Amino acid sequence: MVLRIANCSGFYGDRLSAAREMVEGGPIDVLTGDWLAELTMLILAGNRLKGRPGYAPTFLRQLEEVLGTCLDRGIKIVTNAGGLDPAGCARAVHELAGRLGLSPSVSHVTGDDLTGRPLDLVNADTGERLEATPLTANAYLGGRPIAAALSAGADVVVTGRVTDAALVTGPGIWRYGWGPDDLDPLAGSVVAGHVIECGCQATGGNYAFFQDVPDLAHCGFPLAELRADGSSVITKHPGTGGLVSVGTVTAQLVYELGGPRYLGPDVTARFDTITLSDDGPDRVLISGVRGEPPPGTLKVAVNYLGGYRNTMTLVLTGLDLPAKARVAEEALWARIPRESFDEVDVTLTDSGLLRITVMSADERTAGRAFSSAVVETGLASYPGFYGLTPPGNASAYGVYWPVLVPASEVRARVFVDGEELPFTPPETPATPEPADLAETPATSVASVAQADPATPAVSLAPTVSAAAGAHAASPAAEPAGEAETVRIPLGRVAGARSGDKGGNANLGVWADTHERYAWLAGHLTVERLKELLPGLAPYRIDRHPLPNVNALNFVVHGLLGRGVAASPRMDPQAKALGEELRACPADVPVTLV
């Protein structure tokens, strides 16, 4: 027997028809959906300030189409769409069910909201201390409260901030009765949850080798067939578009990853023990995952209001683009001094876009005072002047700030149909602090103990840090001798996927054979990465080899500044970083092409 756990949402705004597709497309036992990216909590906070719900209302639109069928078939529904108001979302589910003439048992999980509580506001990534007042503060809970709700008979479980993988680990604990010492099964469920949490990214979406993916326009969502030992098969419903292969699963495994030790409130999953194997068409078996005790801390996602921002984009064409950019800047700063702003970012892209972003605590300074000044230069600037953005007001922006709290200070609460359940999670011994972890600049002990699986701590596995000037620590060296090479884009022999986690970016690169990986691991050092992508040169980069899945993972510290909502980059979530790398030329041995 397996527990078939289907995903129907990878973010707030994902395909609304996905829940119906997963319920009607084939047999499933649990329907899950992930709505809560770091940015989503900030969006929901803004909605709440405007009198709107603090949860994701799109969940209710999906639920309306499938609730009756799920109740008829015994399909459990588990979601983190409760956001900042799980109780309000649960009430809305009851109201929806009443209109449909249905009577589900609805549970909600709270305890993650630490807003207003005294917290040690030291940034877990940078060591800085926050002086501002948090707008939101939510701890990442694990799967045990979800399991308790399901064990109490809940048909629908609504949570606030839990780890993404908890949506799979919770049902696994419920079905198989895993205790805190069942570390390997728990770790396997975390890996399965990590793979399916982002919806179609596991079934061919955003895949480096997208030409290999059939009918991507109708890509099916993923499901995990979770087994009692924690192994799982990742697949999708028959007849849907997309692809499930070792490649697509590997791509998702290295997404938003840090080191091989992937920390969470239920278990530390060892990503350097994962084995992937084909299990038939559109089926990939994940096995061999080892687990270790979780850390003694939980990560808390803090958001605060950072001020106001505005961006104007000008287009430069023809000759002398850098000189034209200088003329545009000089004309602008002559009308409103650059020193008027708290922060300024000016970026000239290779395609000739000049993006000027300003930030200020004063709304008017960053608003019309800035954007109108740009427009005023229109007839007294560089030849060919035109812009892509009309003059507009500034918008408020938030800053994401990760901190840590002792796990013992966070108490999850479970309610079923409005009545609180007695819930005391079993005690789990915490992982001791590693004594042999060499710290690098801007890395504190706090950064070792992060508790969100989406942002694992610094690893004990072989790591290359630019700050340490390391060049080796790779599991394979360059092939000996002067092998014949051909100069081609790196992406012809390697895939990549990149993403964000707070102010850091992750860049996962993998190969499809051991031979290609051996070359890649020897070739793509931190120094080589900075040569290929010069924009990364100022940043500290950690390199984590994952030879078991033929992959390397790079963590670029600080590339995204204060996180997606505050980043001035055109690509504030570093989604395109991997494809930029794949376009870079490399001298590849002919035998590998």
GUGU-295638 format. One record per residue (C-alpha): x, y, z; residue in three letters. Coordinates in steps of 0.02 Angstrom, whole numbers. Layout:
! GUGU-295638
{r {X; Y; Z}; 'ALA'}
...
***
This chain:
! GUGU-295638
{r {0; 0; 0}; 'MET'}
{r {54; 178; -36}; 'VAL'}
{r {-14; 347; 15}; 'LEU'}
{r {-49; 447; -143}; 'ARG'}
{r {-20; 631; -106}; 'ILE'}
{r {-63; 752; -246}; 'ALA'}
{r {-11; 934; -263}; 'ASN'}
{r {-128; 1064; -339}; 'CYS'}
{r {-37; 1228; -303}; 'SER'}
{r {143; 1285; -300}; 'GLY'}
{r {112; 1468; -259}; 'PHE'}
{r {-25; 1596; -226}; 'TYR'}
{r {-87; 1621; -405}; 'GLY'}
{r {-59; 1447; -476}; 'ASP'}
{r {-180; 1363; -597}; 'ARG'}
{r {-355; 1366; -525}; 'LEU'}
{r {-410; 1208; -617}; 'SER'}
{r {-271; 1103; -539}; 'ALA'}
{r {-372; 1040; -390}; 'ALA'}
{r {-510; 974; -503}; 'ARG'}
{r {-381; 899; -622}; 'GLU'}
{r {-295; 805; -481}; 'MET'}
{r {-457; 742; -403}; 'VAL'}
{r {-535; 687; -567}; 'GLU'}
{r {-376; 629; -656}; 'GLY'}
{r {-345; 471; -555}; 'GLY'}
{r {-348; 395; -382}; 'PRO'}
{r {-272; 499; -241}; 'ILE'}
{r {-282; 492; -52}; 'ASP'}
{r {-228; 668; -2}; 'VAL'}
{r {-243; 832; -98}; 'LEU'}
{r {-115; 963; -45}; 'THR'}
{r {-72; 1138; -101}; 'GLY'}
{r {65; 1262; -59}; 'ASP'}
{r {16; 1446; -59}; 'TRP'}
{r {147; 1522; 54}; 'LEU'}
{r {307; 1589; -21}; 'ALA'}
{r {402; 1712; 87}; 'GLU'}
{r {329; 1854; -18}; 'LEU'}
{r {153; 1787; 7}; 'THR'}
{r {155; 1822; 193}; 'MET'}
{r {195; 2003; 154}; 'LEU'}
{r {56; 2010; 23}; 'ILE'}
{r {-69; 1938; 147}; 'LEU'}
{r {-13; 2064; 278}; 'ALA'}
{r {-48; 2204; 154}; 'GLY'}
{r {-218; 2129; 116}; 'ASN'}
{r {-260; 2120; 299}; 'ARG'}
{r {-214; 2302; 324}; 'LEU'}
{r {-338; 2344; 186}; 'LYS'}
{r {-477; 2244; 269}; 'GLY'}
{r {-459; 2093; 156}; 'ARG'}
{r {-435; 1913; 213}; 'PRO'}
{r {-268; 1863; 286}; 'GLY'}
{r {-280; 1695; 198}; 'TYR'}
{r {-276; 1642; 14}; 'ALA'}
{r {-455; 1655; -54}; 'PRO'}
{r {-406; 1563; -214}; 'THR'}
{r {-400; 1405; -110}; 'PHE'}
{r {-587; 1421; -81}; 'LEU'}
{r {-618; 1439; -267}; 'ARG'}
{r {-526; 1276; -298}; 'GLN'}
{r {-609; 1191; -151}; 'LEU'}
{r {-783; 1232; -214}; 'GLU'}
{r {-753; 1121; -366}; 'GLU'}
{r {-688; 968; -272}; 'VAL'}
{r {-750; 966; -92}; 'LEU'}
{r {-901; 856; -125}; 'GLY'}
{r {-801; 731; -227}; 'THR'}
{r {-663; 725; -97}; 'CYS'}
{r {-788; 687; 41}; 'LEU'}
{r {-870; 551; -63}; 'ASP'}
{r {-702; 468; -100}; 'ARG'}
{r {-621; 495; 70}; 'GLY'}
{r {-487; 610; -1}; 'ILE'}
{r {-408; 717; 135}; 'LYS'}
{r {-367; 899; 97}; 'ILE'}
{r {-213; 980; 176}; 'VAL'}
{r {-161; 1158; 138}; 'THR'}
{r {-61; 1304; 209}; 'ASN'}
{r {-180; 1427; 125}; 'ALA'}
{r {-229; 1488; 299}; 'GLY'}
{r {-82; 1607; 290}; 'GLY'}
{r {-98; 1737; 427}; 'LEU'}
{r {-274; 1683; 476}; 'ASP'}
{r {-298; 1494; 479}; 'PRO'}
{r {-451; 1509; 592}; 'ALA'}
{r {-533; 1632; 471}; 'GLY'}
{r {-494; 1517; 325}; 'CYS'}
{r {-570; 1369; 418}; 'ALA'}
{r {-728; 1469; 451}; 'ARG'}
{r {-736; 1513; 267}; 'ALA'}
{r {-722; 1327; 224}; 'VAL'}
{r {-869; 1289; 340}; 'HIS'}
{r {-970; 1428; 259}; 'GLU'}
{r {-929; 1365; 85}; 'LEU'}
{r {-975; 1187; 134}; 'ALA'}
{r {-1140; 1248; 205}; 'GLY'}
{r {-1184; 1333; 40}; 'ARG'}
{r {-1144; 1170; -49}; 'LEU'}
{r {-1248; 1067; 73}; 'GLY'}
{r {-1094; 976; 139}; 'LEU'}
{r {-1034; 942; 316}; 'SER'}
{r {-847; 912; 320}; 'PRO'}
{r {-744; 908; 478}; 'SER'}
{r {-625; 1056; 463}; 'VAL'}
{r {-466; 1078; 565}; 'SER'}
{r {-350; 1225; 578}; 'HIS'}
{r {-175; 1236; 651}; 'VAL'}
{r {-109; 1390; 740}; 'THR'}
{r {40; 1432; 849}; 'GLY'}
{r {155; 1490; 710}; 'ASP'}
{r {109; 1674; 731}; 'ASP'}
{r {236; 1754; 848}; 'LEU'}
{r {195; 1934; 803}; 'THR'}
{r {208; 2045; 955}; 'GLY'}
{r {311; 1922; 1055}; 'ARG'}
{r {487; 1972; 1108}; 'PRO'}
{r {607; 1895; 983}; 'LEU'}
{r {793; 1897; 960}; 'ASP'}
{r {791; 1990; 794}; 'LEU'}
{r {966; 1940; 738}; 'VAL'}
{r {962; 1897; 554}; 'ASN'}
{r {1000; 1711; 537}; 'ALA'}
{r {1090; 1741; 371}; 'ASP'}
{r {1190; 1899; 402}; 'THR'}
{r {1203; 1920; 591}; 'GLY'}
{r {1129; 2096; 584}; 'GLU'}
{r {1003; 2151; 714}; 'ARG'}
{r {836; 2221; 661}; 'LEU'}
{r {786; 2386; 740}; 'GLU'}
{r {617; 2404; 653}; 'ALA'}
{r {451; 2336; 718}; 'THR'}
{r {398; 2174; 633}; 'PRO'}
{r {238; 2176; 532}; 'LEU'}
{r {228; 1986; 535}; 'THR'}
{r {327; 1849; 624}; 'ALA'}
{r {284; 1669; 588}; 'ASN'}
{r {378; 1513; 640}; 'ALA'}
{r {392; 1365; 522}; 'TYR'}
{r {296; 1222; 602}; 'LEU'}
{r {312; 1039; 553}; 'GLY'}
{r {198; 897; 506}; 'GLY'}
{r {145; 829; 676}; 'ARG'}
{r {2; 952; 705}; 'PRO'}
{r {-66; 905; 533}; 'ILE'}
{r {-54; 720; 578}; 'ALA'}
{r {-147; 753; 740}; 'ALA'}
{r {-288; 840; 648}; 'ALA'}
{r {-304; 698; 523}; 'LEU'}
{r {-302; 570; 662}; 'SER'}
{r {-447; 663; 743}; 'ALA'}
{r {-550; 638; 587}; 'GLY'}
{r {-526; 803; 497}; 'ALA'}
{r {-573; 803; 313}; 'ASP'}
{r {-492; 972; 280}; 'VAL'}
{r {-338; 1036; 371}; 'VAL'}
{r {-292; 1220; 355}; 'VAL'}
{r {-127; 1283; 423}; 'THR'}
{r {-33; 1444; 432}; 'GLY'}
{r {156; 1448; 408}; 'ARG'}
{r {220; 1270; 403}; 'VAL'}
{r {368; 1205; 305}; 'THR'}
{r {322; 1164; 126}; 'ASP'}
{r {369; 982; 152}; 'ALA'}
{r {256; 969; 307}; 'ALA'}
{r {108; 954; 189}; 'LEU'}
{r {175; 782; 142}; 'VAL'}
{r {262; 735; 305}; 'THR'}
{r {103; 766; 407}; 'GLY'}
{r {-4; 644; 307}; 'PRO'}
{r {140; 520; 310}; 'GLY'}
{r {147; 526; 500}; 'ILE'}
{r {-41; 505; 507}; 'TRP'}
{r {-47; 355; 391}; 'ARG'}
{r {109; 262; 448}; 'TYR'}
{r {123; 315; 630}; 'GLY'}
{r {304; 372; 619}; 'TRP'}
{r {375; 424; 787}; 'GLY'}
{r {514; 551; 816}; 'PRO'}
{r {645; 414; 804}; 'ASP'}
{r {588; 358; 630}; 'ASP'}
{r {713; 477; 555}; 'LEU'}
{r {740; 392; 387}; 'ASP'}
{r {554; 379; 341}; 'PRO'}
{r {527; 558; 398}; 'LEU'}
{r {674; 616; 294}; 'ALA'}
{r {608; 524; 142}; 'GLY'}
{r {440; 611; 161}; 'SER'}
{r {528; 779; 171}; 'VAL'}
{r {616; 745; 7}; 'VAL'}
{r {452; 693; -75}; 'ALA'}
{r {371; 851; -8}; 'GLY'}
{r {513; 958; -73}; 'HIS'}
{r {493; 883; -247}; 'VAL'}
{r {305; 908; -266}; 'ILE'}
{r {286; 1071; -168}; 'GLU'}
{r {312; 1181; -321}; 'CYS'}
{r {182; 1098; -430}; 'GLY'}
{r {229; 1079; -612}; 'CYS'}
{r {413; 1115; -581}; 'GLN'}
{r {426; 928; -544}; 'ALA'}
{r {337; 877; -704}; 'THR'}
{r {433; 976; -834}; 'GLY'}
{r {389; 1155; -793}; 'GLY'}
{r {534; 1278; -800}; 'ASN'}
{r {645; 1131; -851}; 'TYR'}
{r {814; 1169; -928}; 'ALA'}
{r {787; 1041; -1066}; 'PHE'}
{r {610; 1101; -1103}; 'PHE'}
{r {619; 1037; -1282}; 'GLN'}
{r {610; 861; -1210}; 'ASP'}
{r {445; 895; -1120}; 'VAL'}
{r {289; 843; -1217}; 'PRO'}
{r {134; 953; -1213}; 'ASP'}
{r {205; 1075; -1086}; 'LEU'}
{r {54; 1188; -1115}; 'ALA'}
{r {-54; 1058; -1026}; 'HIS'}
{r {74; 1005; -896}; 'CYS'}
{r {3; 890; -763}; 'GLY'}
{r {33; 922; -579}; 'PHE'}
{r {139; 799; -478}; 'PRO'}
{r {92; 669; -351}; 'LEU'}
{r {198; 566; -233}; 'ALA'}
{r {161; 384; -194}; 'GLU'}
{r {231; 383; -17}; 'LEU'}
{r {277; 217; 63}; 'ARG'}
{r {294; 164; 244}; 'ALA'}
{r {484; 164; 235}; 'ASP'}
{r {486; 345; 172}; 'GLY'}
{r {530; 301; -6}; 'SER'}
{r {415; 371; -139}; 'SER'}
{r {376; 371; -324}; 'VAL'}
{r {351; 539; -406}; 'ILE'}
{r {227; 531; -548}; 'THR'}
{r {78; 619; -628}; 'LYS'}
{r {-93; 570; -690}; 'HIS'}
{r {-98; 476; -856}; 'PRO'}
{r {-147; 577; -1008}; 'GLY'}
{r {-79; 741; -942}; 'THR'}
{r {59; 841; -1022}; 'GLY'}
{r {233; 862; -952}; 'GLY'}
{r {367; 740; -901}; 'LEU'}
{r {425; 652; -744}; 'VAL'}
{r {604; 594; -764}; 'SER'}
{r {762; 582; -661}; 'VAL'}
{r {807; 749; -739}; 'GLY'}
{r {647; 841; -692}; 'THR'}
{r {654; 771; -515}; 'VAL'}
{r {838; 818; -498}; 'THR'}
{r {798; 994; -556}; 'ALA'}
{r {671; 1014; -417}; 'GLN'}
{r {784; 933; -287}; 'LEU'}
{r {916; 1068; -312}; 'VAL'}
{r {789; 1210; -312}; 'TYR'}
{r {802; 1331; -165}; 'GLU'}
{r {927; 1217; -82}; 'LEU'}
{r {1075; 1255; 29}; 'GLY'}
{r {1190; 1117; 90}; 'GLY'}
{r {1160; 930; 93}; 'PRO'}
{r {1088; 938; 269}; 'ARG'}
{r {910; 999; 244}; 'TYR'}
{r {847; 1055; 413}; 'LEU'}
{r {666; 1048; 468}; 'GLY'}
{r {563; 1042; 627}; 'PRO'}
{r {528; 855; 608}; 'ASP'}
{r {694; 791; 544}; 'VAL'}
{r {856; 838; 457}; 'THR'}
{r {852; 756; 286}; 'ALA'}
{r {1019; 708; 209}; 'ARG'}
{r {1007; 759; 26}; 'PHE'}
{r {1177; 679; -3}; 'ASP'}
{r {1097; 507; 24}; 'THR'}
{r {957; 520; -104}; 'ILE'}
{r {949; 388; -240}; 'THR'}
{r {845; 419; -397}; 'LEU'}
{r {796; 282; -519}; 'SER'}
{r {674; 257; -661}; 'ASP'}
{r {517; 163; -612}; 'ASP'}
{r {431; 163; -781}; 'GLY'}
{r {361; 299; -894}; 'PRO'}
{r {335; 461; -796}; 'ASP'}
{r {384; 374; -634}; 'ARG'}
{r {541; 408; -531}; 'VAL'}
{r {583; 314; -371}; 'LEU'}
{r {662; 411; -228}; 'ILE'}
{r {746; 297; -102}; 'SER'}
{r {890; 282; 19}; 'GLY'}
{r {859; 448; 108}; 'VAL'}
{r {939; 454; 280}; 'ARG'}
{r {878; 564; 420}; 'GLY'}
{r {955; 646; 573}; 'GLU'}
{r {873; 732; 721}; 'PRO'}
{r {806; 907; 689}; 'PRO'}
{r {892; 1060; 759}; 'PRO'}
{r {837; 1137; 922}; 'GLY'}
{r {779; 1297; 838}; 'THR'}
{r {640; 1348; 721}; 'LEU'}
{r {657; 1477; 586}; 'LYS'}
{r {542; 1628; 597}; 'VAL'}
{r {496; 1727; 443}; 'ALA'}
{r {490; 1909; 497}; 'VAL'}
{r {427; 2045; 379}; 'ASN'}
{r {434; 2231; 410}; 'TYR'}
{r {393; 2385; 308}; 'LEU'}
{r {552; 2451; 230}; 'GLY'}
{r {488; 2612; 150}; 'GLY'}
{r {439; 2660; -26}; 'TYR'}
{r {513; 2619; -195}; 'ARG'}
{r {493; 2667; -377}; 'ASN'}
{r {571; 2609; -540}; 'THR'}
{r {584; 2694; -709}; 'MET'}
{r {649; 2600; -860}; 'THR'}
{r {726; 2686; -1012}; 'LEU'}
{r {773; 2604; -1177}; 'VAL'}
{r {944; 2634; -1254}; 'LEU'}
{r {973; 2586; -1435}; 'THR'}
{r {1107; 2605; -1568}; 'GLY'}
{r {1285; 2658; -1531}; 'LEU'}
{r {1377; 2709; -1372}; 'ASP'}
{r {1255; 2636; -1246}; 'LEU'}
{r {1363; 2665; -1090}; 'PRO'}
{r {1388; 2847; -1139}; 'ALA'}
{r {1202; 2868; -1167}; 'LYS'}
{r {1168; 2793; -996}; 'ALA'}
{r {1285; 2919; -916}; 'ARG'}
{r {1195; 3062; -1003}; 'VAL'}
{r {1027; 2997; -942}; 'ALA'}
{r {1088; 2986; -763}; 'GLU'}
{r {1168; 3158; -765}; 'GLU'}
{r {1007; 3236; -830}; 'ALA'}
{r {904; 3149; -696}; 'LEU'}
{r {1016; 3189; -547}; 'TRP'}
{r {1024; 3371; -603}; 'ALA'}
{r {836; 3381; -570}; 'ARG'}
{r {826; 3278; -410}; 'ILE'}
{r {989; 3245; -316}; 'PRO'}
{r {1038; 3064; -298}; 'ARG'}
{r {1070; 3099; -114}; 'GLU'}
{r {883; 3127; -90}; 'SER'}
{r {857; 2940; -80}; 'PHE'}
{r {904; 2810; 48}; 'ASP'}
{r {955; 2687; -88}; 'GLU'}
{r {980; 2698; -276}; 'VAL'}
{r {1009; 2557; -398}; 'ASP'}
{r {1053; 2590; -581}; 'VAL'}
{r {1067; 2440; -698}; 'THR'}
{r {1108; 2441; -883}; 'LEU'}
{r {1067; 2274; -960}; 'THR'}
{r {1151; 2195; -1110}; 'ASP'}
{r {990; 2223; -1207}; 'SER'}
{r {997; 2411; -1179}; 'GLY'}
{r {873; 2433; -1037}; 'LEU'}
{r {920; 2564; -909}; 'LEU'}
{r {827; 2530; -746}; 'ARG'}
{r {836; 2661; -610}; 'ILE'}
{r {762; 2609; -443}; 'THR'}
{r {753; 2724; -292}; 'VAL'}
{r {702; 2689; -112}; 'MET'}
{r {656; 2812; 22}; 'SER'}
{r {566; 2822; 187}; 'ALA'}
{r {470; 2968; 113}; 'ASP'}
{r {331; 2916; -7}; 'GLU'}
{r {331; 3078; -107}; 'ARG'}
{r {519; 3081; -133}; 'THR'}
{r {516; 2907; -208}; 'ALA'}
{r {353; 2943; -299}; 'GLY'}
{r {310; 3081; -420}; 'ARG'}
{r {458; 3186; -371}; 'ALA'}
{r {568; 3049; -445}; 'PHE'}
{r {465; 2982; -590}; 'SER'}
{r {417; 3155; -654}; 'SER'}
{r {600; 3207; -649}; 'ALA'}
{r {641; 3062; -766}; 'VAL'}
{r {504; 3114; -888}; 'VAL'}
{r {562; 3295; -885}; 'GLU'}
{r {726; 3241; -964}; 'THR'}
{r {638; 3170; -1116}; 'GLY'}
{r {683; 3309; -1239}; 'LEU'}
{r {852; 3348; -1165}; 'ALA'}
{r {935; 3179; -1152}; 'SER'}
{r {1017; 3048; -1262}; 'TYR'}
{r {965; 3017; -1443}; 'PRO'}
{r {826; 2890; -1464}; 'GLY'}
{r {756; 2922; -1290}; 'PHE'}
{r {600; 2826; -1242}; 'TYR'}
{r {540; 2739; -1087}; 'GLY'}
{r {439; 2586; -1041}; 'LEU'}
{r {362; 2653; -881}; 'THR'}
{r {246; 2802; -863}; 'PRO'}
{r {271; 2921; -716}; 'PRO'}
{r {190; 2849; -562}; 'GLY'}
{r {181; 2850; -374}; 'ASN'}
{r {294; 2751; -260}; 'ALA'}
{r {238; 2588; -183}; 'SER'}
{r {272; 2524; -9}; 'ALA'}
{r {392; 2378; 2}; 'TYR'}
{r {427; 2253; 137}; 'GLY'}
{r {586; 2168; 195}; 'VAL'}
{r {603; 1984; 237}; 'TYR'}
{r {708; 1951; 393}; 'TRP'}
{r {739; 1771; 451}; 'PRO'}
{r {771; 1743; 636}; 'VAL'}
{r {779; 1592; 751}; 'LEU'}
{r {686; 1542; 908}; 'VAL'}
{r {708; 1390; 1020}; 'PRO'}
{r {587; 1257; 962}; 'ALA'}
{r {532; 1233; 1142}; 'SER'}
{r {460; 1409; 1143}; 'GLU'}
{r {338; 1378; 1000}; 'VAL'}
{r {178; 1282; 1037}; 'ARG'}
{r {70; 1222; 895}; 'ALA'}
{r {-118; 1216; 929}; 'ARG'}
{r {-240; 1105; 836}; 'VAL'}
{r {-425; 1140; 820}; 'PHE'}
{r {-557; 1027; 743}; 'VAL'}
{r {-725; 1108; 704}; 'ASP'}
{r {-682; 1248; 823}; 'GLY'}
{r {-637; 1137; 971}; 'GLU'}
{r {-455; 1128; 1026}; 'GLU'}
{r {-374; 957; 1032}; 'LEU'}
{r {-252; 912; 1170}; 'PRO'}
{r {-89; 911; 1071}; 'PHE'}
{r {84; 883; 1141}; 'THR'}
{r {212; 835; 1010}; 'PRO'}
{r {334; 697; 1059}; 'PRO'}
{r {503; 757; 1115}; 'GLU'}
{r {642; 739; 989}; 'THR'}
{r {826; 756; 1038}; 'PRO'}
{r {900; 904; 946}; 'ALA'}
{r {1051; 889; 835}; 'THR'}
{r {1206; 949; 929}; 'PRO'}
{r {1298; 1095; 856}; 'GLU'}
{r {1433; 1028; 737}; 'PRO'}
{r {1603; 1056; 813}; 'ALA'}
{r {1701; 1040; 651}; 'ASP'}
{r {1608; 1171; 549}; 'LEU'}
{r {1729; 1306; 493}; 'ALA'}
{r {1641; 1473; 491}; 'GLU'}
{r {1666; 1594; 349}; 'THR'}
{r {1645; 1784; 354}; 'PRO'}
{r {1466; 1842; 381}; 'ALA'}
{r {1418; 1667; 442}; 'THR'}
{r {1366; 1650; 622}; 'SER'}
{r {1319; 1500; 726}; 'VAL'}
{r {1140; 1555; 697}; 'ALA'}
{r {1156; 1521; 513}; 'SER'}
{r {1202; 1342; 552}; 'VAL'}
{r {1039; 1308; 641}; 'ALA'}
{r {909; 1370; 519}; 'GLN'}
{r {752; 1267; 534}; 'ALA'}
{r {662; 1298; 369}; 'ASP'}
{r {690; 1157; 244}; 'PRO'}
{r {680; 1288; 108}; 'ALA'}
{r {838; 1368; 178}; 'THR'}
{r {949; 1231; 250}; 'PRO'}
{r {1097; 1271; 360}; 'ALA'}
{r {1279; 1270; 309}; 'VAL'}
{r {1327; 1091; 276}; 'SER'}
{r {1458; 979; 351}; 'LEU'}
{r {1483; 900; 179}; 'ALA'}
{r {1626; 961; 68}; 'PRO'}
{r {1596; 1145; 36}; 'THR'}
{r {1689; 1273; -66}; 'VAL'}
{r {1680; 1453; -8}; 'SER'}
{r {1746; 1599; -108}; 'ALA'}
{r {1782; 1688; 54}; 'ALA'}
{r {1902; 1550; 101}; 'ALA'}
{r {1985; 1555; -68}; 'GLY'}
{r {1952; 1370; -92}; 'ALA'}
{r {1969; 1295; -263}; 'HIS'}
{r {1961; 1109; -231}; 'ALA'}
{r {1841; 1006; -122}; 'ALA'}
{r {1762; 929; -274}; 'SER'}
{r {1724; 743; -285}; 'PRO'}
{r {1808; 728; -453}; 'ALA'}
{r {1951; 813; -540}; 'ALA'}
{r {1972; 867; -720}; 'GLU'}
{r {2007; 718; -833}; 'PRO'}
{r {2193; 686; -840}; 'ALA'}
{r {2290; 732; -996}; 'GLY'}
{r {2250; 851; -1137}; 'GLU'}
{r {2083; 783; -1195}; 'ALA'}
{r {2015; 855; -1356}; 'GLU'}
{r {1882; 986; -1317}; 'THR'}
{r {1750; 1083; -1409}; 'VAL'}
{r {1687; 1256; -1358}; 'ARG'}
{r {1500; 1250; -1332}; 'ILE'}
{r {1374; 1326; -1211}; 'PRO'}
{r {1384; 1243; -1040}; 'LEU'}
{r {1198; 1209; -1051}; 'GLY'}
{r {1224; 1082; -1189}; 'ARG'}
{r {1295; 960; -1061}; 'VAL'}
{r {1220; 1024; -897}; 'ALA'}
{r {1051; 1077; -831}; 'GLY'}
{r {1022; 1213; -703}; 'ALA'}
{r {885; 1284; -593}; 'ARG'}
{r {898; 1436; -482}; 'SER'}
{r {792; 1526; -355}; 'GLY'}
{r {783; 1635; -201}; 'ASP'}
{r {782; 1615; -15}; 'LYS'}
{r {780; 1780; 75}; 'GLY'}
{r {927; 1885; 18}; 'GLY'}
{r {1023; 1735; -49}; 'ASN'}
{r {1011; 1650; -218}; 'ALA'}
{r {1036; 1466; -251}; 'ASN'}
{r {1101; 1396; -414}; 'LEU'}
{r {1089; 1208; -440}; 'GLY'}
{r {1182; 1130; -586}; 'VAL'}
{r {1172; 947; -633}; 'TRP'}
{r {1227; 823; -766}; 'ALA'}
{r {1138; 671; -835}; 'ASP'}
{r {1285; 550; -824}; 'THR'}
{r {1423; 512; -700}; 'HIS'}
{r {1553; 554; -832}; 'GLU'}
{r {1480; 725; -868}; 'ARG'}
{r {1464; 758; -682}; 'TYR'}
{r {1646; 711; -652}; 'ALA'}
{r {1697; 842; -780}; 'TRP'}
{r {1572; 970; -714}; 'LEU'}
{r {1629; 950; -534}; 'ALA'}
{r {1809; 980; -584}; 'GLY'}
{r {1770; 1122; -703}; 'HIS'}
{r {1638; 1227; -615}; 'LEU'}
{r {1729; 1296; -463}; 'THR'}
{r {1674; 1451; -370}; 'VAL'}
{r {1809; 1550; -459}; 'GLU'}
{r {1753; 1485; -630}; 'ARG'}
{r {1573; 1529; -589}; 'LEU'}
{r {1624; 1708; -551}; 'LYS'}
{r {1720; 1717; -714}; 'GLU'}
{r {1570; 1657; -813}; 'LEU'}
{r {1447; 1770; -721}; 'LEU'}
{r {1547; 1926; -672}; 'PRO'}
{r {1398; 2000; -584}; 'GLY'}
{r {1424; 1872; -446}; 'LEU'}
{r {1604; 1924; -413}; 'ALA'}
{r {1569; 2035; -261}; 'PRO'}
{r {1473; 1900; -168}; 'TYR'}
{r {1522; 1757; -56}; 'ARG'}
{r {1477; 1593; -137}; 'ILE'}
{r {1468; 1421; -55}; 'ASP'}
{r {1481; 1265; -163}; 'ARG'}
{r {1398; 1102; -109}; 'HIS'}
{r {1432; 945; -213}; 'PRO'}
{r {1291; 816; -220}; 'LEU'}
{r {1374; 673; -315}; 'PRO'}
{r {1233; 552; -276}; 'ASN'}
{r {1120; 651; -395}; 'VAL'}
{r {1261; 715; -508}; 'ASN'}
{r {1234; 893; -451}; 'ALA'}
{r {1320; 1046; -379}; 'LEU'}
{r {1230; 1178; -279}; 'ASN'}
{r {1295; 1356; -260}; 'PHE'}
{r {1228; 1478; -131}; 'VAL'}
{r {1261; 1660; -176}; 'VAL'}
{r {1250; 1758; -15}; 'HIS'}
{r {1170; 1930; -23}; 'GLY'}
{r {1136; 1934; -211}; 'LEU'}
{r {953; 1978; -181}; 'LEU'}
{r {986; 2108; -46}; 'GLY'}
{r {840; 2112; 75}; 'ARG'}
{r {737; 1985; -19}; 'GLY'}
{r {619; 1983; -166}; 'VAL'}
{r {505; 2125; -109}; 'ALA'}
{r {651; 2243; -85}; 'ALA'}
{r {770; 2183; -221}; 'SER'}
{r {799; 2307; -364}; 'PRO'}
{r {854; 2169; -483}; 'ARG'}
{r {752; 2141; -640}; 'MET'}
{r {753; 1959; -586}; 'ASP'}
{r {722; 1982; -399}; 'PRO'}
{r {701; 1796; -366}; 'GLN'}
{r {855; 1743; -468}; 'ALA'}
{r {746; 1629; -573}; 'LYS'}
{r {849; 1661; -730}; 'ALA'}
{r {1021; 1643; -652}; 'LEU'}
{r {1035; 1460; -702}; 'GLY'}
{r {992; 1494; -883}; 'GLU'}
{r {1118; 1636; -888}; 'GLU'}
{r {1251; 1512; -833}; 'LEU'}
{r {1197; 1381; -960}; 'ARG'}
{r {1223; 1506; -1101}; 'ALA'}
{r {1405; 1534; -1052}; 'CYS'}
{r {1537; 1449; -1163}; 'PRO'}
{r {1642; 1306; -1096}; 'ALA'}
{r {1779; 1195; -1166}; 'ASP'}
{r {1699; 1024; -1150}; 'VAL'}
{r {1787; 860; -1189}; 'PRO'}
{r {1726; 796; -1356}; 'VAL'}
{r {1689; 627; -1280}; 'THR'}
{r {1555; 707; -1169}; 'LEU'}
{r {1463; 799; -1308}; 'VAL'}
***
